[in-house]
Amino acid sequence: MDINKKTPMPEQPPEKRNKNFKEVALGYTEEMAKQEAMRCLNCKHQPCVSGCPVNVKIPEFIEMVKKGDFGGAYEKILETNSLPAVCGRVCPQENQCEARCVRAIKGEPVGIGRLERFVADWAMEHLFDKAQPAPSNGHRVAILGAGPAGLTCAGDLARLGYDVTIFEAFHQAGGVLVYGIPEFRLPKAIVAAEIEKLKEKGVKIQLNVVAGRSVLVDELLEQGYEAVFIGTGAGLPSFMNIEGENLNGVYSANEYLTRINLMKAYQDGFDTPIMKASRVAVVGGGNVAMDAARCAKRMGADVTVVYRRSEEEMPARKEEIHHAKEEGIQFKMLCSPVRILGDENGWVTGMECVEMELGEPDASGRRRPVEKPDSLFTLPVDSVIIAIGTSPNPILKQTTKGLQTDKRGCILVDEDTGLTSLTGVYAGGDAVTGAATVILAMGAGKQAAKAIHEFIKKKEKA
């Protein structure tokens, strides 16, 4: 055992997994988990905890894994994290808890995410007792959106005895966990099991309820809910505003992934229309672009990711880029689309691009791409997936008087509490930040739950 390296995680081989939607990473065995846990130094100052947006007690649960007390480790994680099986799979630990691990000074950090996943999966397989609701404190809170922010806020408030109801627009709870992240990265049975645990704790979920249409914030407050948390995400896709974006075969990544993940377009038994393309271009360099590209590959297409900067500037997790390359996805870096071409029937036939070079840094700190002269070329494709970002849906802003937003439509909040411009109304996650990570949304939900509890207790004393 090399103490400077993580215990490897078994995976499906690339040539097999790029043809199916089964989970890529296969998880640790008990012995692998104990071996990796032994690498933890159990530092007194616990830098890893400060790097976790939901403050999981990392050294404490890892110490329990060392001893083989997997059930105890699970309960320790649940003290601060309502969705451990999710976080163990999709959190960018390399930029958070693991980035602060002392082991990383001389080698690889402890595989904190891998251990969290192992513990959560072990608990699902071995622990069958239902969670029990906390004693009621007599207060009601409404939550808009059953994504990671809303689910976390609900879990924390339920733990404190609140009567919590989540209102979700889709026919299935989970938000981006079910419509955005593919099955091979996050099995939907895992998400469903995590949500079921929240229901056991007393959280109620009403589906097919669109915030700002089916239900209004003002109405909820009038109905006796003492606070409202808005966690409606950022589901409005951005486009490039170039010629040809309205052609058949052009998708936003949100639409494409929703058809694949939530509507099961990859399964023969589901009547979900999606184009079976042979050559796909995915425009963008984030995690959503990687998810769309890897899905398109599994649907049988030759896939090329087109990104206007270099690989060094790509915002996607290094692990996702690595997996995409292993699976045979091509990358055209320093390229930018200028027009999508189509035939006389309105179907995509290609995409015109120009080559780019990196200039001076822009406001984001990344070097600004500049077009190379006389570099126009055509990429032959029959489908284009645009994955260049999303923003919050404007419906809620339009129907909630006094709710302040910025120019992107993101809700403005107090950064310490998540309080919006409306008394008793809080918000967090992508509805506030724009598209970001699952764990940051969960951290915002946790922060808002704490603030809501303090707000209601203060009212109670008045």
N, C-alpha and C positions, 0 to 999 in steps of 0.2 A: 504493500500500500504506500503510495506516494502522498504524504500529507499536504503537499503543495498543490495537488490537483483534486478536482471534484471527482466523486464516484460517478462514472459514466451512466447516463440514462439510456436504457434500451430503447431502440426506435425501429419502426418498420423500415426496411431498405427502400431507398428512393425509387428504384425502378418498379417496386410493387405499390408503394403508397400513392404515387402520382396517378394511379388508376382507380383509387377507391377513396371513400370519405371517412374511413375509420381513423381513429386517433393516431397521430404520428408517433408521439412519445408514449411509451408503454408503462412508465412508472417504475418506482423502486420496489424490490422485494423487501421483506422485513430485515434481512441481513444487510442489504445494500443501504437501507435507511440508517441502521445502527452504525454502519461503517462511516457513512457521511457525517452523522451526528458526532462521532468521536473527533472530528476535525474542529469542532467548535471549541474555542478557548474560554468560553463563559466569562467574557471580559466584565470587569466590575462597572465600567462606565457605559457599557452597552450601546456603542455607536449605531449598531444596526437598527435598534428600536427607534432612534431619532430619525432614521431614514425612511420609516414606514408611515405612510399617510394615515393609517388606522391604528398605529401604535401597538401592533402585535407584540406580546411579551416573548420575543424570539429566543433568547438564551434559556428561558424557563421551559418553553415547550420542547426545545431541542434536548435539554437535559433529561426530560422524561422519555424522549425517544431513545436516548443512550441506554436507559434502564429497561427499555421494552414496555414502558407504560404508555402505550399508544392512546388508550382511552383518556388518560389524564392529560396527555398532550393536546388532544382534541378539545377538551373542556377549557384548557388554558387559552387556546387560540380563540375559542368562541367568546371569551370574556370581552374581546374588543373587535372581533371580525365575524360578521354574520354570514359571509360567503367564502369560507376557506378553500373549498374545492375549486371555485372559480379563480380566486386570487393565485392559487398555486400553479395555475395553468397560464393565465394571461397577463399577470403583472409584469412590468419591466423591472424585475428585481435588480438587474445589472446596473440600473441608474438610481436605485433607491437603497433598500436595506443592504444588498450585497456590495454596493459601491462603497459602503462605509465599514465593511468587514475588515478586521485587522489582518486576517489571513491574506487579503488581497495585496498587502504590501510586498510580500515575497512570492506570491503565487496566485492561485485562483481562490476566490472567496468561498465560504461555505455555501452549499447549494440550498439556501433557505427556502426558495420557492419549491424546489423538488421535495423537500422534507414536509412543507406545508401541504402540498398535494398528496403525498403519501399518507399523512395522518388523516386528512379528510376522507380519502378513499377508503382507508382502513375502517374508519368509523362507519361509513355507509354500508360496508360489508358485514361488520360485526356488531354494531350497536343498533338495537331495534326499539328501544324504549322511546315513546313519543315525548317530545318536549312539552313542558307544562306552562300554561300562561301564568304570568306574574299576577299577584293580587291587584285588582282594579284600583286605580286612584281616582276614578270618577271623571276623568277629563278625556275629551275627544279631539283628535287631530286628523286632518285630511291630507293626503299626499297625491299629487298629480304626477303620474308616470311610474311604471313598475320596472324601471331600469336600475342600474347599480346604485345611483344616488338615492332614489326613492326606496329601494329595498333596504338599504343600509339604514336610512333614517327611520324607516318603519321598524326594523329589528331593534334598534337602540331604544326607541320610544316604547315599544311593546315590553321590553325588558324592565322598563320603569313603571309599568302598569297602565299605560295609556290605551284607550280604545282607538285603534288606528284603522283607517280605511284607505286603501290605495285605489285610485281611479286610473285605468289603463286604456289607451286608445285601441290597441290591437286586441285580437282574439286570444292572445296568449301573453302571459306575463314574462318579463325578462328584459325588455328593451333591446339594446344593442347586443346583449348576451345571446339572444335567440335570433334576431334578424340580421346581425352584422358579422358576428364571429363564426367562422365555419365549423362544422361538425368535427373536422379532423384536428382542430385546435381546442375546441371546447364542446364535448358531447352534450346534446340538449337534455339527455336524461340526467346529467349532473346538475344542470341549471334547475330542472324541474324538482329534483330532490332537495336542493337548497331552498327553493321557494316553499316547498311543502313543510320544511322545518319552521319557516316563518309563520305559516298558517297555523301550525300546531301551537305556536306561541301566542296565537290570538289575532294575528294580522288578517284583515279581511281585504279581498281584492275583487273589485268590480271591473269586468272587461268590457270592451267595445264602448267606452265612454271617452269622448274626445274633449279634452280640456279646452275651454274657450268656445265650444259649440254645444255639446251635450250637457256640460256643467260649467258654471262660471265661478270664479273665485269669490265674488261678492255673495253669491247664493250659498256657498258652503259656509261662509261666516255667519250668514243669517240663519242657517239651519242648525246652528249650535256647535259647529266645530270651532274650537278656540284658537286654532292656528292652522295655517296651510303651508305645506312645503311644495315648491314647484321643482320637479325633476324631470321635465319633459324632453330633455335631450336636444340634439341639434340634427334634425333629420332632413333639412332642406338642402339639397345638393347644389354645389357651385358648378358652373360651366365655363368654358374657355371663351365663349362668344366669338367663335370662328365659323366660317361658312361650312355647312354640311352637318352641323350638330343635330339637325332635325331628321336626318336620314334614318331609314330602317336599319337596325343593327347597331345603333348607338345607344348605350346605356349609361346612366349614372351608376357609380359603384353601389350606391344605396339600393337602387332598384334591382340591380343584378344580384347582389348578395341576399336581398330579401326574398327574391324568387328562389334562389338556391337553398338558403338556410331555413327560413320560416315556412316557405311553401313547398319545400322538398322537390324542386325541379329535377334533381339528380336521381330521384327514385321513380321507377317505372309505374308504380301504383298511384302516383299523384298526377292529376291533370293540371299541371302548371305550365303555361306556355313560356318557353325560352328558346332562343335561337341556338341551334347546334352549329356553331361556327367552326370553320377549319383553321382560320388564322386570325388571332385576336391581338390587338394592341391595347395595353392598359396604360393610361396616362397618369403619372403621379409617382411619388416615391415614399409614401407613408405606409403604415401597417395596413390600411384599408386597401391600398393598391396591391400589396403583397397577397392579401386575402383573396381579392378578386382574381389576380393572376393565377394563383394556385387552384382556385375553383375552376377557372376556365380550362386549365391544363387537365384537370380531372374529368372535365366534360368532353375531352378528346381533341382540343385545339392545340395548335402550335402557338405559343404565347410569347410576346415581346413586351417588356416594360419599357416605356419611353419616359425619360426624366431629364429635365432641362439643366440640372446641375450634375456634379460628379457623385460617385458612390459615397464619398466621404461626407457629403452634405445630406445624404438621404436620411429623413427622420424615422424611417422604419427600424424596428429592432434588428440588430445584427443577426440574431438567431433566425428571424423570418427571411431575411435576404439570403442567408446561407442555405436554409431549407429550400427556398425557391430555386436557387442555382442547382442544388443537388437534384431537384425534380425535373430539370431540363428547361427551365424558363430562361429565355434570352433577355439581355439588358442592353438597351441603347442609351448610353449616358450622354449628357451634353447635347441633347436634341429637344426641339420644341415643335409641336404641331402648329401648322398655320392654316390648313384646310383639310376637310374630310371629303373625299371624292365619292361619287355615286353613279349608278347607271341610270338608264332612262326610266326604270321602274322604281327608283328611289331607294335602292339598296346600296350599302357601302361596298366600294371596290378598292379603296386605298386611302392612305393618309399622307398628305404632303407635310414634310418637316424641314426645318433648317437646323444646321449644326450651331452649337453655341460654344462660347468660351467664357471663363470666369473673370469678371472684372473686380471692382472694388466692393467691399462689404456693404450690404443694404441695412435697413433698420433692424432686421432679425439677427444681424451679426454674420450671416452667411454671405459669401461672395456673390455678387449679382451676375446672373448669366447675360451675356451680350451676344447678339447674333453675329455669326461669321458671314462676311460677304460672299455671294455666289456659292452658297452651300445647300441650295434647295435639292431635296431628293424625295422620292415616293416610296412609302412602305406599303407593299401589297397586303391588305387585310380585308376581311369581310365583316368584321365587327370591331367596335371601339368601345372601351369601358373607361369612363372619365372619373378619376379618383383624386380630385384636387382640393377636397375639403367640403365642409358642410357648415350651415348656420342654423340657428333656431327657427322653427316655424313661426311666422308672424301672427298666427291666429290669436294666440293668448294675449299678446300685446294689444291687438286691435279691440279685444273685448274686455280688457281689464283696465278700467279708468285709473290713471295715476301711476301705473306700473312703468317705471323708468327703464329704458334700455339704451345701449350705445348704438353707434351707426351700423354695426353688424347685426343688430337685433338681439344681442346678448343682454340678459337682465343685469342691471346694476345692483350690487349688493355690498353691504358692509363686509370687508374681508375677514373680520374676526368672528362674525356670527352668521353670515349668510342672510341677514335681514335686508329685505327689499325696501323700496320707497313707501310701502304700505305697512301699516301696523299689523303685526301678527302674521305677516306673509313672508316666508323665507324661500330661498332658492339655492340650487347648487348643481354641480355637474356641468355637462355640456351646454345646458340652457344658459349658463353664466359664462363659461370659459370659451365656448365654441368647442369643436371636436377635440377631445383630449383622451386620456387613458381611463380605463375602468377604475383603477385604484384611486386616482385623483377624484373621480366622481364619488366614490365611496367615502373618501376622506371628507368631502364637502357635505355629504349626507350625515355623517357622524357629527361634524361640527354644528350643523343646523339642529340636529336632535338635542344636543346639549343646550343650545341657545333657546330652543322652544321650551324645553323643560324649565329653564331659569325664568323665561318670560311668563309662563303660566303660574309658576310658584310665586312670582312677584305679584301677579294679579290676585292670587289667592290670599295673600297677606294684606293687600290693600283694603 
